[in-house]
Amino acid sequence: MFQRIVVAVDGSDTALRAVDKAVQLQRLLPEAEILLICVYKHHSLFEASLSIGRPVEMDIPDKVLSEYAREVVNFAKTHARERGATHLRGFVRGGRPSKIIVKFAREKEADLIVVGTRGTHSDKEGMLLGSVSHRVTSAAKCPVLVV
């Protein structure tokens, strides 16, 4: 059934609930692999140069964001392992989250994508706002579980 499950994480509580769901699925399907991905928004040097206040040593935003994304993935991995996850890998990518999540799932031949959703918006508002979960569900070629 599901051999490769992609779980998008961003450090939010809903993302951790998505991780929990993937771990529950893995218990039912012990051979399934969970692939955690955190996508950070890519910033160009031009965008970085628009900052009003600049420190003496300016870190490239992509470097800082990718490091933070790595921390998010590591936290999610620890969270998953504490709940019994076995086959588990983490990835960090830069770009537009919905687009990268779908592309990553396709590249990894995922059978399922699990994403969290914002609990404060109704379905109608979510479509108008164009949330990541709505974009992923409309673009993915495999099933998507929105938690």
C-alpha positions, 0 to 999 in steps of 0.5 A: 500500500504505502511504501514511501510517505512524505511528511512536510514539516515546518515546526508548527503543531499541525506539522507535528500532528502530521508526523504523528499520523505518519508514524501511526501509518508506519506501525500498520505498514512496518516496511514503509519509509517516512521522508520528512521535508522542511522547505524554506523560502529561497531569498535572493541576494537582492532581497537580502540587500533590501534590509534597512538595518544591516549587521557588520557581518551579514549572514545570507538569508538562505544559509540562516533559513536552511540551518533553521530548516535542518533544526526543524527536520531534526526535531521532527525526526526526534519526535517521530522516533520517540513515537516509534518511527523506524525507517526515517530520513530528513531533507531540507530544500529551498523554494516555494513550499507547495511546489517543492513538496510535490516535486520532492514526492514525485522524485522520491516516488512517494505513495502518500504526502502528509501535511498539516493544515491551519486549524483556524481557517475554514476550507473556503478560506483556505482555498482563497488564501491558497495555503500550502496544504490546498496547493499540495492537494491540488498539484500532487499525483499521489494521495495527500492526507491533510491533518 
